[in-house]
Amino acid sequence: MTGCFLWQYHLPKLKTGSLGPEETSAPVRMCPRHPEPVPLVHPLPVLKEALEKVDGILRQAMSAPGVAAMSAVVIHNDTVLWTGNFGKKNGSDPTSGTPNEYTMYRISSISKIFPVLMLYRLWEEGVVASLDDPLERYASTFTINNPLGLASAPERQGLRDGLQEVGPAPRPSPVTLRRMASQLSGLPRRLRSTSLLWKGSTQEALNLLKDDVLVVDPGTRCHYSTLAFSLLAHVLAAHTVQGDYQRWVSENVLQPLGMADTGFDLTPVVRARLAAGFYGSGRPAPLY
């Protein structure tokens, strides 16, 4: 908001040749003491109506069970057009306040963007030769069973009757970097017998995969896999100067973009600003 304040002074008119003011009546008040605010017409009525609809939709969504809090922002280019904060920062605390623009949320699977950015950057730098390279080119111990990999064998001439035989022949379908970044790798959602709280090393993960199987034949069908992005992140990071995924993301993405409120470390300051997470059932969700 920009305010413009004008002070007006009513000075008596001087007589010709006089050194002092002439006697006049009391000064006339030139402007009201408390001016009434004048409502301004929104420059884009259509936009105003659209943003009001966004506000209404989100407020209605907050009435659904299992939704504790929500923050939303509408941005055009570099301009914030609208912000909205709903619910409670901690849904299990009756005294908790509404979240605001300084509230921090767990980023969850939006973090899958970062390994993809790393993949393309390393490809531009020549560290990755091709987006279609198989994973084992960068993780030599990677192997996984693929019972679904069938391909048409090349036509071959029958030895006895001259008839052509065409049949399926098993083949290993490569788990490529591009497929890992596109939910087409066929890798399972997560490592067998582990949870999202598992903190094993990359090599331990590769060892577990040796006895696992692909869920679908790579490149044939979309299948959601958190494991694919975790492997992509840590396997590629081992080939960077930093040698560490978190450090690479911080130095190449977060810091250049000024994303000071995005990171990996749950410091006391972060925990104080962090909204509490809940499952759809209302049970508190642990920090992964």
N, C-alpha and C positions, 0 to 999 in steps of 0.2 A: 504494500500500500504506500502511496506517495501522497503526502499532505502539503498543501500550499496555504500558508497563513499570511493574511494581509492586515497590517495595522494602519488605521487611518486617523489622522489628527486634524481637528477642525481649528484652524488658527484664525483669530480675528484679523480683519483687514486693517492695514495701517493707513492712517491719514497722510495725505501728501505733505511732506516736510516734517512729519511727526517722528519722534524717536521712540515712542511707546505705543502700545496698542490702544485703540479707541474702545470706549465702553460699548459693549454689545450685550445681547441677551445670552442666556446660557447656551453652551455649545450643543449643537444638534447631533444626536447619536447617528452615526453614518451606517452602521450595520448591526444586526441583532447580536446579542451577547452569546447566545447558544444557537447557532444555525442548525436547522433541521437537515439530517442526511437526505441526500437525493438518490433514490435507487437508480442504478445504471442498467441499461438494457444489455443483456448478454450479447457479445459480438457475433456469436454463432448459435442461434436458437436451436438448430438441429443438433449440434454437439451437446448443448446443455441438456436437451431431452434424452439423448443417448446415454450420457453419464448418469442421469437420474435413474434410467432403467438399469444400468449396471449396479448402482447402489441398491436398488430395490431387489434385484435378483440375488445379490450376495446376502442381503439381510434375510431373505426368504430361505436361502441355503443354510443359514446358521441355525434354522429351526430343525434341521434334520438331526436324527440321533447320531451321536459319536463325533460331532463337529465341535471342537472346543474353542478354536480361535481362527481368525483369518485376517490377513492383511493383503491389500491389493493396491496396485498402482497402474495408472494408464499414462503411457509416455508416447509422445510423438517427437521423433528425432531426439533431441536432447532436452525437451521441455516436458515437465511433469504437468499433465492436464488435470489429474484427479488422484486422490488417495482415499483409502477407506480402511478402517480398522474395526473389527467386530469380535464379540465374544470376550473371553478372559484369557489372560496370559498363562494362567495355570487353572485349567478347568476343574481341578480337584480342590481348589482353595476358594471358598466363598468370598474372601476378602481381596482376591486378586483383581488387579485393575485390567482395563482394556489394553491390548497391545498398541504400540505406536510405531512411528517410523524408525525408532532405534531398537525395536525388538528384533532379536535374531532367531531364525528358524533353522532347524536341521535341513540340509540341502537334499538328502536322500538320493534318489536316482538321477536327479539333475546333474549329479557329479559325473555321470557317464559322458557328458560333453567333453570333459577334460582329457581323457585318454584319446578321444577322437582328434582333438586339437593337437595333442602330442604326436599322434600318428602322421597327420598331414605336415606338421612342422618338420619332423624327422625325415619325411619323404622329400620335402623341399630342400633340406640340407644335405641329402644324399646318404644319410645314415640308413634309411630304409630304401632298398633298391626299387621295390615295386609294392604297390598296395595289395597285389595279388600274391605276394610271397607267402608260402606256408609258414605256420607258426614255428615249426621245428627249425627253420633257418635261423631263428633268433633265440630259440630254446631247444638245444640239441637233444635234451632228454624227454621232450614231449612226445607222448604216444597215447592213443586211446582206441579202444575197440570200436569198429564200425560194422555192425551186422546188417546195416541197411544199404550199404553202398553197392548198387547194382548198375551196370552199364551194358549197353548192347555190344556184344563182342563183334569184331569185324567179320564180314562175310567170308566164309571159307568154303572151298570146293570139296564136296564129298568125294571120298576116294572110291566108293563102290558104284554108286548109281548116278553120280554127276549132279545130285541135288544140292542146293545151297542150304547150309544150316545156319540159322541165326538164333542165338539164345543168350540169356543173361549170363554175365561172368562177374564174379565179385571183384571189386577194386577198392583201394583206399581212396576216399574222397578227402581232399586236403582241407584242413581248417586254416583258411587264409586270414590275413590281417583285415582285409576289406570285409569279409564275412563276419568276423568278430565284432567289427564296428557297426554292423548293420543288422544284428540279431538274426543272422543267417548261418552261424557257425555250426549249429547242431549240438553245441555243448550244453550240458545240463544246466539248470537254473543256478545250482550251487554244488559244491563238492559233496559227495555222498558222506553221510554220517557226520556232517558238520552243520553248524548254524551260522547266522550272520555275526555272531560274537567270536567265531573262530579266529585265532590270531597266528596261524601257522605261517611259515615262510613260503616264498615262491617255489623253492625246490620241493618242499614238503607237499605243496599242492600238486606239482607235476608228478610226484611219486604216487599220490592217491589216484590220479587220473589213469595210470597204467592199468588199473583193474576196473575202470569204469567204462561206460559205453556212451556213444553219441545218442541223443534223443531222436534226432532226425538226420537224414543225409544232408551234409552241408550244401548250402546254395539252393535247396529245393523248397524249403518252407521256413517261415519265420517262427522262431521260438525264443521266448524271453530268457536271457541268461545274464545274471549278474556276474557269474564266474568269468564269462568271456571278456568283460570289460576290466575285471580285476587282473586277469592274466595279461591282457593287452597293456595295461598301465605299468605293471611291475616288470614284465619281460622287456618292454621297450626302454624303460627307465634305466635298466642295467647297461644299456648301450649309449647312454648320454654322458656328458662330462660330469654332471651332478651325481649320477649313479643312484639317484633316489627320486621316486615319483613325487612325493610331497614337495621336495625342494624344487624340482623342475617346474611344477605347476605354480608354485609361489613366485619363482623368478621370471617365468615366461608368460604367465597369464595374469595372476592376481596383482602383482606389483605394477606392471606396465599399465594396467587398466585402473589403478587406484582403488582396487576392491579391498579396502582396509578391514571391512567387516566380514570377510570370507576367509576361512582358513581351516586347519586341521586340529589345532590344539584347544582342548577344553580348559582354558585358564579360568581362574575365579571370576575375572571380569566378564568373560564370555558366558559362563554359567549364570551370572546374575542377570544377563540380558536375554537369555535363551528361553523361548516359550516351551512349556512342558508338552511332551509328545504323548499321544494316546492312540491305542488301536481302535478300530471301529466299535469294539465291544465296550469301550470306555476304560479298559485296563491300561495303566501307564506303560509306555514303551521304553525299553532301555535305550541308551545311547550306543549306536553301533560305531 
